Amino acid sequence: MTKKEEKTEFTLTGKQRKFLKGLGHHLEPLITIGKEGITDNVLKATRQELLARELIKVKIAASSSINKHDAAKLLPITTDSTLVHLLGKTLLLYKENLKKEKELRISLPR
């Protein structure tokens, strides 16, 4: 396992994961991975949404050429985010944005 994979996989505690799952429960997927799989446009849109919101859902379409487990490994690594949860064909991703004002950031429990 590379350092990047380790960082992505182990940065959140169980308490933090549970907290983020609660915040993400009501969210609608903002990104959809289509039949072409994870393209440059998907990566660009995912990065932009993570910067703006910190926590997003990504839906994998039934017609997608990539399976959910491969997407759950590849997308967090390529967007430098953390996979919070994989439920069905929906990924919940988190990436802290230190450039946002502190009041607007998601405050994780310790």
C-alpha angles and dihedrals in degrees: 000000000000125000091252092054091048091051092049095046103044109033097099127066120222090255091052092047091051091049092050092046088055092051092045097047095089096039121112118224109266097186128047123197106214136191093296090061122217103355130176089261092053090050093047093049092046092052091048094050092047090053091050100041109013092213122059142159121230120198123208110213119229089241093053118128092218124072121232096251093052090047090049089056100039103041098056091047095049094045095040090237135125126251105231098176143351114205118171105313095335124100124200111208130188131193123168114229108208091184092068119090111270093243091056096049125092107258109216121209116247 
